[in-house]
Amino acid sequence: MDAPVSFHPPVPTSDEAALLDALRARAPRIVHRAPDADDDTRWHPLRIGGRDWRLARPITFTPYASTRPCSARCAFCSENLRTERGSVPAARLRPDAGYFAELGRALAALRGVPLSWSLSGLENTDDPAWLLRLLDTLRAAERDGVAIEERVLYSNGAGFAHAQGAVLRDALLQFRLSWIELSRHHHDGATNQALMRFRAGEPIAGQAVFERVLAGLADTFPVRLVCLLQRGGVRTPQDVAAYLGWARAHGAGTVILREFSELDVGYRDNATARYLGAARVPMAALLQACLADPATSTGWEIESLTEGYYFWNLRLRTRGGLQVVFERSDYAAMHRRHASGDVYKLVYFANGQLCAGWEPGHDVLLDTRAAEPAHG
């Protein structure tokens, strides 16, 4: 394993590009998630829907969860963004009785492709029966030859606080979940509820309930707590230090401190977009402030820098052993990749479409409701 590198003295710049350059020089390991165009070992050829494609490696497959409205109503939720292209939003699609058979056809078309399961969309655990059947379907696909590298669930934890929480946890254990990314955007329960706005009657809104759920999950899987930086939430080095201390005390192994994704001009000016603009806390500036504050960052050591196809993140470890990730993403970069003609992401929607992006009706690779879907 590469030896960790100390953060001190701090990187002396506030410019993000210069910061990245400085971190590249210090990081003992740099991970490039996006393959070079001519590196054949990082591309997987696939014929699907009557066309030939190149799939980037690694690549994730998301069966987009949308059986019901989410248990939380976060003002910053990217699922409420709307593009100028005007397609039906994924969050408004609902699976019908044929959903799992159609999903099976999409998965059969991907047999032999090295994938990772990325379970996200709206809240998967809000509909336990649907999630349990989804896990069964994905496990059947693995037995049928779909090659899986990692299995990740993104969740606000709501379903784990209800009666079937233990059933879901056991099913995910049988599924061999690699880790769970659990959203909690402040270490104080009332402040978090003001940000996430769980619906009335959701036990997970309560701090004691969430901490009990977190402890139970952390006893079963690696847990990565996700905190979106924002005004009214975690925004200062002191906030970061308090959140990290709370997370470690309750069993989390990793904390991801994530900036709101940078939007491009393709998004409509709706309430969500306006909130993202008004409440944004720049990750690079906060990272710099943390590095300049010995009370927060003394003992932090760099582990790696990851440059993804539309994001970058810095992984470090605290003196107490907690992994901390500072992350930023750029939707303009994501859209450029998706428009390149190569495939960087696989999303299956409730309308039966397998797409190379997050918008139903666009970048469609396979429509499983067509009479004769072409398998490659």
ABEGO torsion letter per residue (X at the ends): XBBBBBAOBBBBBABAAAAAAAAAAABABBBBABBBAABAAABBBBBBGGBBBBBBOBBBBBBBBAABBBABBBAABAAABBBAAGBBBAAABBBBAAAAAAAAAAAAAABGBBBBBBBBEBBAAABAAAAAAAAAAAAAAAAAGBBBABBBBBBAGAAAABAAAAAAAAAAAAAGBABBBBBBABABAAAAAAAAGBBBGBAAABAAAAAAAAAAAAAABBBBBBBBBBBGBBABAAAAAAAAAAAAAAGBABBBBBBBBBBBAABBBBAAAAAAAAABBBAAAAAAAAAABAAAABGBBBABBBBBAABBBBBBBBAAGBBBBBBBBBAAAAAAAAAAGBBABBBBBAAGBBBAEABBGBGBABBAABABBBBX
